[in-house]
Amino acid sequence: MHIQKWIQTRRNVYLLIGLFTVNLQGCSVGPDFKAPKAPKTKTYSDQKIPSKTVHTSGVGGEAQVLALGEEIPSKWWNLFQSKALNELIAKGLAHSPSLKAAEAALQQSKENINAYVGSSLYPAITGTVSGTRQAISSSSFGAANPTTTLFTLYNASVNGSYSLDFFGKGRRALEGLRAQSEYQRYLLEATYLTLTSNIVTTAITEASLRGQIQATEGLIKLNEEVLRITRLQFELGAISQTSILAQESQLAEIRATLPPLQKNLSITRHALSILVGELPTENQLPKFYFEGIKLPRKIPVSLPSSLIHQRPDIRASESLLHQASANVGVATANLYPQVTITASFGTEKYKIEDLLKGGGLVWSYGSNILQPIFNGGSLRAARRASIEAYKQAEAQYRQTVLQGFQNVADQLRALELDAEGLKAQSEFERAAETTLNLVRKQYQLGAIDYLNLLNAERQYQLARINRIQAQTLRYTDTVALFQALGGGWWSCDRKAN
């Protein structure tokens, strides 16, 4: 029976606290955030971008079709048709510390929201059981012969408090936390996009360096053969020793270009290891050559109106703007009264075992209103500061949007000119190779002097290296365009989304 009364008492307390949570709230002060609209433009540049680039023979010379208005695939790197590259990216996404850190930061922001909701938007209810030993003198009650009475008092109670969010301070604070969580989400997407782009670009850089090393080694063999022939001609008395010295100098000059290329290749391989979360000593990565990486033939290009919704950096900047807007609401609400309701319900007994029995009921309830009267203008100054912070975030958002459109415009133009540059360099290489073969035969027959051969060799060396570098630009600028357009993360079915 006594237990039933105790349970009923607890129910009454919960009912009382529940009444505090009834929606006595008014409107939320401060601005209601509205996402900025996309710029009113139908193109990325004032220059007309052709729908198709020029074509040239050889690896990486394919014409690229720019498909305006089509969606970028979430795994855009598959367009390079390299199984080794796809596997490497999968390894990087699974083991990259930078991606793990971004995922943890997002989860932390979500838990911060849960913590705030639990501590600020719902009533705080606590249970207390206490025991105190007291001594009371009867003189406190006017006794002529005072005596001292010793006793122990036990108390069991349920206490509750709730702050009424009349002016929306709590709701604006929660809005700001959610905006911060969205910011962390888009930082995660930006990290994801940066990681995949860097892996592809680094693999392309490796392929470029291997091509340049291969070209340099071929030129070394070619010059070694020319030196052998030159020495034979000197022994026959056909040329002077000066020609031998000049050819030896040419050979040494070409050999000197090989170690820097090999060094850069090692650095690139080490960077690739770190990107996929491995130590350079654990380097078991595949080797990349241009022959194993196909240049994407069709490039989806999002509409300008969609860009602000696709680039993670723009979305992250928008989230910071939203958070700044919510902070203005919090600072505004601080100018208004803060109302808190408290209640307590329990029993007091002299014996702890009697706490669950009837009788000894104690309870209280009350309210508190806090209204700032004078604080030296600090609250209004804080509100003005939050408004200026919002203006700052708004300007930074606009700047981020402008940079985003610039990135896309730059890369679209780059793809057009890269194709033309590769075509010119390929034609130059073919002409230089034809000239070198002709001059070498003439030199062997003694029809021309050594200086003509030396000049032809240098022209061919320059043409071949420049062609490889032009080829590299087509690949890397294609990656940069995918990155500038946002990388297709919005269509990727991942946990972060």
C-alpha positions in Angstrom: 0.0 0.0 0.0 2.8 2.4 1.0 4.7 1.5 -2.2 1.7 2.3 -4.3 1.4 5.7 -2.7 5.1 6.3 -3.4 4.6 5.3 -7.1 1.6 7.7 -7.2 3.7 10.4 -5.7 6.4 10.0 -8.4 3.7 10.1 -11.1 2.4 13.3 -9.7 6.0 14.8 -9.9 6.4 13.6 -13.5 3.0 15.1 -14.4 4.0 18.4 -12.8 7.2 18.5 -14.7 5.4 17.5 -17.9 3.1 20.5 -17.5 6.3 22.7 -17.6 7.1 21.4 -21.1 3.7 22.3 -22.6 4.3 24.7 -25.4 4.3 28.1 -23.7 6.9 29.3 -26.1 6.6 32.3 -28.2 8.2 33.2 -31.5 12.0 32.9 -32.1 13.6 36.3 -32.3 16.3 37.0 -34.8 16.5 36.3 -38.6 15.0 33.2 -40.2 17.8 31.8 -42.4 17.1 31.5 -46.2 19.7 29.7 -48.4 21.2 32.1 -50.9 20.0 31.7 -54.5 22.2 30.5 -57.3 23.7 33.2 -59.6 21.6 34.0 -62.6 23.9 32.8 -65.3 23.6 30.1 -68.0 27.3 29.8 -68.8 30.6 29.6 -66.9 32.6 31.9 -69.1 32.2 34.8 -71.5 34.1 32.7 -74.1 32.1 30.0 -75.9 33.4 26.6 -74.9 33.2 24.1 -77.8 31.2 20.9 -77.3 34.2 18.8 -78.4 38.0 19.2 -78.3 40.4 18.5 -81.1 41.8 15.1 -81.7 45.3 13.9 -82.3 47.0 10.5 -82.6 48.7 8.7 -79.8 47.9 8.0 -76.1 45.8 10.8 -74.5 45.0 12.4 -77.9 41.3 11.4 -78.0 38.7 14.1 -78.5 36.7 14.9 -75.4 33.0 15.6 -75.6 31.7 18.2 -73.0 28.2 17.1 -72.1 26.5 20.2 -70.6 23.8 19.4 -68.2 24.7 15.8 -67.5 25.4 14.4 -64.0 28.9 13.5 -62.8 29.1 9.9 -61.6 29.9 9.5 -57.9 32.9 7.3 -58.9 34.1 9.6 -61.6 37.6 8.0 -61.6 36.1 4.9 -63.3 36.0 7.0 -66.5 39.8 6.6 -66.6 39.2 2.9 -67.1 42.1 1.7 -64.9 41.5 -1.2 -62.6 44.7 -0.6 -60.7 43.6 3.0 -60.1 40.1 2.0 -58.9 41.6 -0.5 -56.4 44.0 2.1 -55.2 41.3 4.6 -54.5 39.2 1.9 -52.7 42.3 1.3 -50.5 42.7 5.0 -49.8 39.0 5.5 -48.9 39.3 2.6 -46.4 42.6 3.6 -44.7 43.1 7.4 -45.2 43.7 9.0 -41.7 42.4 12.4 -43.1 39.1 10.8 -44.1 38.8 9.0 -40.7 39.5 12.3 -38.9 36.7 14.1 -40.9 34.3 11.3 -40.2 35.0 11.5 -36.5 34.5 15.3 -36.5 31.1 14.8 -38.2 30.1 12.2 -35.6 31.3 14.5 -32.8 29.1 17.4 -34.1 26.1 15.0 -34.1 26.7 14.0 -30.5 27.0 17.7 -29.5 23.5 18.1 -30.9 22.3 15.2 -28.8 24.0 16.5 -25.7 22.4 20.0 -26.2 18.9 18.6 -26.8 19.2 16.4 -23.7 20.5 19.2 -21.4 18.7 22.3 -22.7 15.5 21.5 -24.5 14.0 19.0 -22.1 13.3 19.3 -18.3 16.1 18.3 -16.1 14.9 15.7 -13.6 17.0 14.4 -10.8 16.4 12.0 -7.9 18.0 12.6 -4.5 18.3 10.5 -1.4 20.1 12.1 1.5 20.6 11.7 5.2 21.7 14.3 7.8 22.5 14.1 11.5 21.2 17.1 13.4 21.1 18.5 16.9 18.4 21.0 17.9 18.2 22.9 21.2 14.8 23.4 22.8 15.8 27.0 23.5 15.0 27.7 19.9 11.3 27.2 20.9 11.5 29.3 24.1 12.0 26.5 26.6 13.1 27.6 30.2 15.4 24.7 30.6 16.8 24.0 27.2 17.8 20.5 26.2 19.5 19.2 23.1 17.8 16.7 20.9 19.8 14.5 18.4 18.1 12.9 15.4 18.8 11.7 11.9 16.6 13.0 9.0 16.4 11.1 5.7 15.0 12.7 2.5 14.0 11.2 -0.8 12.9 13.5 -3.5 12.5 14.1 -7.2 13.6 17.6 -8.4 12.9 19.1 -11.8 13.6 22.4 -13.6 12.8 23.7 -17.0 13.7 26.9 -18.8 10.8 28.2 -21.0 12.1 29.2 -24.4 9.8 32.1 -24.9 12.1 34.0 -27.3 13.7 31.0 -29.0 17.2 31.2 -27.5 17.4 27.4 -27.2 15.9 26.8 -30.6 18.4 29.2 -32.3 21.3 27.6 -30.4 20.1 24.2 -31.6 19.8 25.6 -35.2 23.4 26.8 -34.9 24.6 23.4 -33.8 22.8 21.7 -36.6 24.4 24.1 -39.1 27.8 23.3 -37.6 27.1 19.6 -38.1 26.2 20.3 -41.7 29.5 22.2 -42.0 31.3 19.1 -40.8 29.4 17.0 -43.2 30.5 19.1 -46.2 34.1 19.2 -44.9 33.9 15.4 -45.0 32.7 15.5 -48.6 35.5 18.0 -49.4 38.0 15.7 -47.8 36.6 12.7 -49.8 36.8 14.7 -53.0 40.3 16.0 -52.3 41.6 12.6 -51.4 40.3 10.8 -54.6 41.4 13.7 -56.8 44.9 13.7 -55.3 45.2 9.9 -55.7 44.3 10.2 -59.4 46.5 13.2 -60.0 49.4 11.6 -58.2 49.0 8.4 -60.3 49.0 10.5 -63.5 52.1 12.3 -62.3 53.8 8.9 -61.8 52.8 7.9 -65.3 54.2 11.2 -66.7 57.5 10.7 -64.8 57.8 7.2 -66.1 57.2 8.3 -69.6 59.8 11.1 -69.3 62.3 8.6 -67.8 61.7 6.2 -70.6 62.1 8.9 -73.1 65.4 10.1 -71.5 66.8 6.6 -71.3 66.0 6.1 -75.0 67.8 9.4 -75.8 70.8 8.2 -73.8 71.0 5.0 -75.8 70.6 7.0 -79.0 73.4 9.3 -78.0 75.6 6.4 -76.9 75.2 5.0 -80.4 76.0 8.3 -82.0 79.1 8.6 -79.8 80.3 5.1 -80.9 79.9 6.1 -84.6 81.7 9.4 -83.9 84.7 7.7 -82.4 84.9 5.3 -85.4 84.9 8.3 -87.7 87.6 9.9 -85.7 89.7 6.8 -85.9 89.3 6.9 -89.7 90.4 10.5 -89.8 87.0 11.7 -91.0 86.4 14.2 -88.1 88.3 15.9 -85.5 88.5 15.1 -81.7 86.3 18.2 -81.1 83.3 16.3 -82.4 83.9 13.5 -79.9 84.1 16.0 -77.1 80.9 17.7 -78.1 79.1 14.4 -78.3 80.4 13.3 -74.9 79.2 16.6 -73.5 75.7 16.1 -75.1 75.5 12.6 -73.7 76.5 13.8 -70.2 74.0 16.6 -70.4 71.1 14.2 -71.1 72.3 11.7 -68.4 72.2 14.6 -65.9 68.5 15.0 -66.5 67.8 11.4 -65.4 68.5 11.5 -61.6 66.0 14.5 -60.9 63.3 12.5 -62.8 64.1 9.4 -60.7 64.0 11.4 -57.5 60.6 13.0 -58.4 59.3 9.5 -59.2 60.3 8.2 -55.7 58.8 11.3 -54.1 55.6 10.7 -56.0 55.4 7.0 -55.0 55.9 8.0 -51.4 53.1 10.6 -51.6 50.9 7.9 -53.1 51.6 5.6 -50.2 50.6 8.3 -47.7 47.4 9.1 -49.6 46.3 5.5 -49.2 47.3 5.3 -45.5 50.5 3.3 -45.8 54.1 3.9 -44.9 56.6 4.3 -47.8 58.3 1.2 -46.5 55.1 -0.7 -47.1 54.9 0.4 -50.7 53.2 -2.4 -52.6 51.5 -0.1 -55.0 51.0 -0.8 -58.7 53.0 1.1 -61.3 51.2 3.5 -63.5 51.9 4.3 -67.2 49.8 6.3 -69.6 49.1 3.2 -71.6 47.1 1.8 -68.6 45.1 5.0 -68.0 42.5 6.1 -70.6 41.6 9.7 -71.1 37.8 10.1 -70.5 36.1 10.7 -73.8 32.9 12.1 -72.4 33.0 14.8 -69.6 29.6 15.5 -67.9 29.4 19.2 -67.1 26.8 20.3 -64.6 24.6 23.4 -65.2 25.8 26.6 -63.6 22.5 26.7 -61.6 23.5 23.5 -59.9 27.1 24.3 -59.0 26.3 25.9 -55.6 24.5 22.8 -54.5 27.3 20.5 -55.7 30.6 22.0 -54.5 31.3 20.9 -50.9 33.2 24.1 -50.2 30.2 26.2 -51.2 27.9 24.1 -49.1 30.3 24.3 -46.2 30.4 28.1 -46.5 26.6 28.2 -46.6 26.4 26.2 -43.4 28.7 28.7 -41.7 26.4 31.5 -42.9 23.5 29.6 -41.4 25.3 29.2 -38.1 26.1 33.0 -38.1 22.4 33.7 -38.7 21.4 31.5 -35.7 24.0 33.2 -33.5 22.3 36.5 -34.2 19.0 35.0 -32.9 20.8 33.8 -29.7 22.3 37.2 -29.1 18.9 38.8 -29.6 17.2 36.4 -27.2 19.7 37.3 -24.5 18.2 40.8 -24.4 14.8 39.3 -23.2 13.7 37.7 -19.9 14.8 34.2 -19.1 12.1 32.2 -17.3 12.8 29.0 -15.3 10.3 26.8 -13.5 11.4 24.4 -10.7 9.6 21.8 -8.7 10.5 19.2 -6.0 8.4 16.4 -4.6 9.4 13.8 -1.9 9.3 12.6 1.7 11.3 13.1 4.9 11.5 10.4 7.6 13.6 9.6 10.7 14.3 6.1 9.5 15.6 5.2 6.0 13.4 2.2 5.8 10.3 4.4 6.2 11.0 6.5 3.1 8.7 4.3 0.9 5.9 4.4 3.5 3.2 7.0 3.5 3.4 10.3 5.3 6.2 12.9 5.6 5.3 14.5 2.3 7.4 17.5 1.3 7.1 19.5 -2.0 7.8 22.8 -3.5 7.5 24.6 -6.9 8.4 28.0 -8.1 9.6 30.1 -11.0 12.4 32.5 -11.7 12.5 35.4 -14.2 15.8 36.9 -15.1 15.7 40.2 -16.9 19.0 42.0 -17.7 18.7 45.6 -16.5 22.2 47.1 -16.7 25.3 45.4 -18.0 27.2 48.3 -19.5 25.7 47.6 -23.0 27.6 44.3 -23.3 24.5 42.3 -24.5 23.7 44.8 -27.2 27.3 45.0 -28.3 27.4 41.2 -28.5 24.3 41.3 -30.7 25.9 43.9 -33.0 29.0 41.8 -33.1 27.0 38.7 -34.2 25.4 40.8 -36.9 28.8 41.8 -38.2 29.9 38.2 -38.1 26.9 37.3 -40.2 27.9 40.0 -42.8 31.4 38.5 -42.8 30.1 35.0 -43.4 27.9 36.3 -46.2 30.8 38.0 -47.9 32.9 34.9 -47.5 30.1 32.8 -49.0 29.9 35.1 -52.1 33.7 34.9 -52.5 33.6 31.1 -52.3 30.9 31.0 -55.0 32.9 33.3 -57.3 36.0 31.2 -56.9 33.9 28.1 -57.6 32.7 29.5 -60.9 36.2 30.6 -61.8 37.6 27.1 -61.2 35.1 25.6 -63.6 35.6 28.3 -66.2 39.4 27.9 -66.0 39.3 24.1 -66.3 36.8 24.1 -69.2 39.1 26.5 -71.1 42.1 24.4 -70.1 40.6 21.2 -71.6 40.1 23.0 -74.9 43.6 24.5 -75.0 45.3 21.3 -73.6 43.9 19.4 -76.6 45.3 21.9 -79.0 48.6 22.1 -77.2 49.0 18.3 -77.3 48.2 18.2 -81.0 50.9 20.8 -81.7 53.4 19.0 -79.5 52.7 15.7 -81.1 53.2 17.2 -84.6 56.4 18.8 -83.4 57.6 15.4 -82.0 56.8 13.6 -85.3 58.6 16.2 -87.3 61.6 16.2 -85.0 61.8 12.4 -85.1 61.6 12.3 -88.9 64.3 15.0 -89.1 66.6 13.2 -86.6 66.4 9.9 -88.5 67.2 11.7 -91.8 70.1 13.7 -90.3 71.5 10.6 -88.5 71.7 8.7 -91.9 73.3 11.8 -93.6 75.8 12.0 -90.8 76.7 8.3 -91.0 77.3 8.8 -94.7 79.5 11.9 -94.0 77.1 14.2 -95.9 76.7 16.7 -93.0 78.8 17.7 -90.0 78.3 16.9 -86.4 76.6 20.2 -85.4 73.6 19.4 -87.5 73.2 16.0 -85.8 73.6 17.6 -82.4 70.9 20.2 -83.1 68.5 17.5 -84.4 69.0 15.4 -81.3 68.3 18.3 -79.0 65.1 19.2 -81.0 63.9 15.7 -80.7 64.6 15.4 -77.0 62.8 18.7 -76.3 59.8 17.6 -78.5 59.4 14.3 -76.8 59.5 15.6 -73.3 57.2 18.5 -74.1 54.7 16.0 -75.7 54.7 13.9 -72.5 54.1 17.1 -70.4 51.3 18.2 -72.7 49.8 14.8 -72.4 50.0 15.0 -68.6 48.2 18.4 -68.6 45.2 16.9 -70.4 44.9 14.2 -67.8 45.4 16.4 -64.7 43.1 19.2 -66.0 40.4 16.6 -66.6 40.7 15.5 -62.9 40.7 19.2 -61.9 37.4 19.8 -63.8 35.7 16.8 -62.0 36.9 18.3 -58.8 35.8 21.8 -59.7 32.3 20.5 -60.5 32.0 18.8 -57.1 32.9 15.3 -57.9 29.4 13.7 -57.8 29.4 13.1 -54.0 25.6 14.0 -53.9 24.8 10.8 -55.8 27.0 8.6 -53.8 25.3 6.2 -51.4 27.6 6.5 -48.4 27.1 6.6 -44.7 28.0 10.3 -44.5 25.0 11.2 -46.6 
